[in-house]
Amino acid sequence: MKSNTALKNPAKNSPETSNDLSLTSHEGSGRIPPHALDVEQSVLGSILIDNESLNAALEILLPDDFYHGAHRVIFETMIALSEALEPIDAMTLAQALRARSNLDAVGGIEYISRLIDIVPTAANTEHYARVIKELSLRRKLIHAAAEISSEAFETRGDIDGFIDSVEQKVFRVSESRIRPSFVRVSEVVNDSIKQIEKNYSSSEPITGVATGFSDLDRITSGLQGSDLIILAGRPSMGKTSLALSIARHVGMVNGGTCAVFSLEMAKQQIVMRLLCSEARVSNSKVRSGQLADNDFPRLVDAASELSKANIFIDDTPAISVLEMRAKARRLHKEHSLDLIVVDYLQLMRSSARRHERREQEISEISASLKALAKELNVPVIALSQLNRGVEARTDKRPMMSDLRESGAIEQDADIISFVYRDEVYHPDTPDKGVAELIIGKHRNGPTGIIRLAFLNEYTLFENLADEDEYDYLGDDLVIGDDLGDEDDLI
């Protein structure tokens, strides 16, 4: 590959790029950031001799990935020619650059001609593009590190805000990496057939993560990897208790690994609920200390069993999307997660960007949770609040429109379910001790109503005895579920 002598000041400042056309040291440190001018020349030359090479480059590169300002301008002009369905050669490129008053700035027609001479073939465009991308990422990390270092010396301001800013800077660099592109169906079909064969040969109808609720598992075949499951309800309906019942089954019965992000309840409260559910000891007795003689030994036994479970609890209040994602990634790498529970969605923080409306922030949070489920291939159960509009209706069973800041949630979720207990509104109901889980959306399956038993004393859900049926309501599914003591429920 030829030397970089052709780049000796090939460009002066132009109105479009200002000082970006010159080579500069990093942050005045005297050190030149990592780059490879000859590789940048090779990509541009490849495009000039084979216009199809631009498509390969565009799958990997953005104009800002080029270190030299002249190369950025040339690449941008090539893109403009392609979008105008014009051929890209030395003549058309020179004319387009001249029209933008950039031809002299990039070194003139002579420099464009040299780019063609540099590469004998365009066959290696993709390789060159990946080299440029890697060096670009390194420069972005250097820049981010310099900003972080400078900000760290400032003792003013909130440390939590600073840490969040650091995470965002690194996250933005991470997000700018090469993203997956198309794959042929043939590359995926074999894996799909293997999964179908596995499901067919299995004696168990559950192909995902079993929840312990037979009717729910029957219609979902278990919670599926990459699914975002919304569990919504009004206060005191038992969203948290239901989610913990599922987490307990995954961690203690299935032997799986579950992460619980509890934004409202402290980790001690979460563990206390799990202990009471496992030991079948009343929460109120535990709080008051009025235990029967056999209660404490049962709690000790339950603690022994619970200690063996791979259930991880993070009770960071108002956790940010970025922090949750980082923690989940690390835990998944160490323990291979089977389920993530988030309690609850509206208490999370989005990025530091200020949103004009709360709906915009919830939209970012919802999309991030779906992206996390997809990235880790793990089901994510996110609890959600409902609007107060439910209280104004005669029939207080929740509907999709009752979701608070619901637009993005409806779009991102694979399953949307609502917890409803009639006894909360009607103490004399014949359905005392029974809960309904109302599924308003099921992207890959049926909708209907499932009824579950609610053991109020233990804030625990179980399958309803002698009732293993669920009701289909047209295209919608309502699931009934049993929740805990109203004073303990969220």
N, C-alpha and C positions, 0 to 999 in steps of 0.2 A: 504494500500500500504506500502511496506517495507521501512525502512529508507535508507539513503544514505551512510551507513557505508561501503558498498561494494565498494564505490568509493574513499575511502581514498587512494590517490595516486595510482590508478590502472594503471597509464601509466607513463612511462618515455619518454624523447624526442626520436623521430624517425627521420630518414632522410626525411620522407615524410611530416611530420607535424611540425617539430621543436618544438617551445614552445607552439604551439596550443593545445597540449595535457594536459596542466596544467590549473588549475583554477586560474584566475588572477582578481585583483580588477580593477575597471574602471578608466583608465587614471591616475593611481597613486593616486586616491583620497581616497583610503581606502574603498570605497563602492563597494560591489559586485553587478553587474548588475542583473536585474530580470531574473530568470531562474527557472526551476523545473527539477532537475536531475532524480527524481523518475518517472516523466512523460516521460522523454526521455528513461529511462530504459524500461518503459512499452511498448512504441512503438517498440523498438528493440526486446523485448521479444515476442511481438505479431507476429512479422514477422517470428521469429524462430519457433513458434508453428503453424503458418498458413501463408505460403508463399504468399497467395493472399492478405494478409494485406499490402504487399509492394506496390501494385498498388494503394490502398486507400491512403497510406502515400505519394506516389509520386505525386498525384494530388494536394497535399497541400504543401509538404516540399521539400526543397533542403538541401544537406548536411550541408551547412553553417548555416542553421537554428538551428542546434544543438549547445548548449552552450559548452558542454564538448568536448574537442578535441578527446578523445577516442571514443566518440559516433559518431562523424563525420566520423572518419576512419572506424568504423564498418558499418555505413550506406552506405558509398561509396563502401565498399567491398561487401555488400549485393546487391547493384545495379549491380556491375560487375558480380557477380554470376548469377543474373537474366538475364542479357544481354547475357551471355554465355549459357543460357538455363540449368543451373546447379541448383539442389535443394539447398535450404538454410536451413541448420541445424547446430547444434553445431560442427559436425565433418568437414563438407565442409567449414564452415566459418573459423574455426581454421586453416585448411590447406591453405585457400586463404590468410589469414592474415600472416601466417608463410612464405608463398612464397613472400610476400611483406615486410618481415622483420618487421612486425607490431604486431605480436601476443603478445610478451612480453610487448610491449608498451601499449597495451590496457588492460592488466591485466591477460593475459593468458587464457587457456581453463577454468579455474575455474571461471573467471568473466563471460565468455559466458554462462556457465551452470547456474550461478546465475540469469542471465537475463531471462532464461526460467522459473525459479522458481518464479519470481516476479509476473507474470500475470497468472491468472487461465484461461482466455479466451481472444481471439483476437477480440471480438465483439466491443470493444470500441476504436479501432485503430484510426478511423477518429476523434473522439472527442479529443483523446490525441494529435493527429497531429495538430489540430487547436489551442490547448493550446500552443504547442511549437511554432507555427507560430506567435501567438500574442506576446509571450515573445520575440521572435526574432525581430519582428518589433519594440518593445519598446527599445531593445538594439541598434538597428540601429538608432532610433531617438535620443537616448542618445549620441551615437557616433557622429551623424551629429551635434547635438547641441553643443557638445564640440568643434568640428572643427569650427563651426560658431562663437562661443564665442572667440576662440583663434584668428581667422582671424579678428574679429571685433576690437580687441585691436590694430591691426596693422593699423596705420593711413595712411600708404602709399597706393598708388594705386587708381584706379577709383572706386567711391562708386557705380556707376551703375553696374560695373562689379562684385563687391562684392555681390550686391543684386541679380543679376542674378545667381551667384554661390550658394547663399542661396536657391533660388527657385529650382535649379537643385538638390541639396542635398535632400531637402524634397520631391521633385517629384520622385526621384529614390526610396526612401523608400515607397512612395505611390504606385508606379508601381509594387513593389515587393509583394504587397498584393495578397491574393488568387484570382485567375482569374476564370471567369465562365467556367464551364465544359459542357459536353453534356447534352442535355435535350431530352426526348422522344418526338416524333412528337405529341403524344397524349396530351402532356402538352401545346402545342402551337396551335393545330388545333382548339380548341374551340374559342380562341381569333380571329383566322383567319376567322372562320365562322361568328362571330359577326361583324367583320369589313366588310365582304362581304355583310352581311344582311343590315348593316348600309348604305353601298354604294348603294345597290339595292333599298332600300326604300326611299333614299333621292331624292328629286326633282332636286337637283343640281348635275351636272356631276363632279364637282370639289371636290375631296377627300383630296387634300392637301392645301397648302397655295396659294390663288389666287393672281396672279400678276397684274390683271387689264387689261391684254392683252388677248383678247378673244381667238385668234387662238393659242397662246402659252399655255393658260390654257386648251384648248381643247385637245392638243396632250400630255400634261403632266398630265392632271387631277389636275393641281396645283402642286406646288413644294412640293415634298414628304419629310417627315421626314427622317433624316439620309443621305440624298443625298448631294453630293458635286457637285455644278454646277459651271463650269468654264465659265466666260464671257470674251472673249479675243478680241483684236482689236488693230490696229495701232493707234498711237497718232492722236487726233482730230476726231476720229470716234464716240466718245461719250459713252465709257464704263461706266464712272462714272455717266453720266446723266441717262443712262438706269437703272443702279443699283439703283439710288436714286428715279427714277420713281416707281420702284417696292417697295422700302422701304416706300415711301410716301403712296402708295396704301395700303400696309399692315398695316401701323400705323394709317392712317387717314380715310381710307374707311372700311377696315376689322375690325378695332378696335383691331388689334393685337399688339404684342410687337416686336420691331426690334432693333438689335444692329448693329451699323455701326462702323467698325474699319477703320478710314481714316488715312493712313500712309503718304499721300502726301499733302492733303488739310487740312487746319486748320478748326476747328469746326465752326468758324464764316463763312467761305466760304461755308461750307456744308449747314448751316442754311439759308444763303442768297439765295442759289440756290432753296432750298425748298420753301422759301417765294415767290420768283419770279414765280416759277412754279404754286403755289397755287393761287397767286393773278393775274396771267397772266399779269405781268409787265416785261418789257424788262430788262435783266441784265445790258445792257449797260447804260440804263437810270438810274438805281439804282447806278451804279458805278460813273457816272458823276454828279448825283444829278439833272439832267434835267427831273424832273417828271412832268407829266400832272396834272391838278387839281384833277382828280379823282384817280390818281395812289396811292397817300399816304393813303387815306382811305381804298383802297383795300388791301394794304400791312398791315395795322393795323388789318383789319378783318382776313387776312390770318394768321397773327401772333397769333391772338386769337385762331383760329382753330388749328394751329400747336402746340400751347402750350398744348393742350389737348391730343396730340398724345403720345403714349408710344414709342418714337424713342429715343434711347440712342446713343450718339456719343462719341467715344474715338479717339483722334487724336494724340496719342503717336507715335512719329516717330520711325521707325526701331524697332517696338515692337517685342519681342521675342515670340516664340511659347509657352513657358511656361507661360509667363505673360498673353498672350491673352487667353489661356485656363483657367487660374485661374479667370480672369475677367469675361469670359463668363459663367463659372460655377456659380459664385456668383450672376451674374445678372439673370441667369436662375432660381436659387433658389428663388430669391426675386420677380421676375416678370413673370416667365414662358415664355421664349422666343418662338417666332414663326419663326423668320428668323435672320440669321447673314450675314452681308455683309462685305467683306474684300477688301479694295482698297489700294494697290494691292499686290498680292502674292510675287512678286520679291523684294519688299521693306522690307519684314519680315526678322527677324534673326532666325536662328535655335538655337540649344543649343550652349554652349560655346565650344563644341568640334570643333577643327579646321578641316575643310574638305579640302581634296586635290583638289577637283574640285567643281565648283559652282553647277554642276548637282547633286552632292551628297547632298548639302545643300537644294536645291529645292526639292529633293526627300523626305527629312525629313520633310520639311514644308508641302508639299502636303499630305503626309501620316498623319501628325498630324491634318490637317484640316479635313480630312476624318474621323479620329478617333473621333474628337470633334463632328462632325455632328452625328455620330453613337451613341456616348455616351449620348448626350442631346436629340437625336431623333428630330433634328431641321435641316432644309435645310440650307446649307452654300453656299452663292454665293461668289466666289473668283475671282476677276478681275485679268487678266494676260496680259502681254505684248506679242507681236509677233516679230519674227525675221525680219530683214530688207529685207530678201529675197523676201518678197511680192512685194517690190518696183521694182524689176528687171523683173517681169513678165508682159506680156501684159494684161492678166486678173488678176486683183489685188484682187479678192475675196480670202479670206484666206482659208487655208487648215490645216488639222491636223499637217502636218509637219512644219507648220510655228510657232507653239508654241515654245516659248523660253524655253530651258531646258525641253523638252516636254516629255521625256520617262516616268517619274514617274507620271506626271500630267495625261497623257493618261490612265495610269493604274488605278489611284485612282479615277478619276472623274466618276460620273454617267451620267452627261450631259456636253458636251463641245459645246459651242456656240461661234460664231464669229459675231461681228458687222461690217457691211459694208455699207457705203454710197457712191454711185457712184459719187455724185456731188463733193466730195472731190478731185477726180482725173479728173473729166470731168464736168466743170462748166455749160456746155450747155446741159447736159443730160436731157432727158424728165422725168427722175425720181427725179427731184429736190424736196426736201422735203420728200423723201421716203428713208427708210433704210431697209436693209435686215439683219436678224439675222440668221446666218448660223450655224446649229447644226451638227457638225461632228460626234457626238456620243450621243446616247440615250440608256442607258443600258436596260431600261424597256419599251421602246416604239418606235414609228416611228421616222424617220428622214425626213427632208424636208425644205422648205423655207417659212418663214413668213414675210410679208411686213407690216411695221408700219409707221405711220405718224411721221415726225419729225418737231416739232415747234421750228425752229431755234432761234427765238427771246427769247423764254423762256427756252431754253435748256431742252425741255420736249418731251417725247414720248407719243403717244396716238395710239389708234386703227385707222387704215386707213379707212376713210369713204368709204362706198360702196364696201369694199373689205374685206371679211372675209374668204378668202381661203388661203391655204398654199400648196406648191408644194412638192411632194415626188421625191427625186432624187435617185432612186435605194434604196440602204441601208442607204443613208446619208440624213440628213435633214439640209437645210440651212434656217435660220430664218432671215427675214428682219426686222429691227427696226429703228425708227426715233430718231435722237439725236439732241443735241443743237448746239449753236453757236460754230464755230470752235475755236474761240479765248478762249472760256470758257471750251472747251471739253478736256478730257484727254483720 
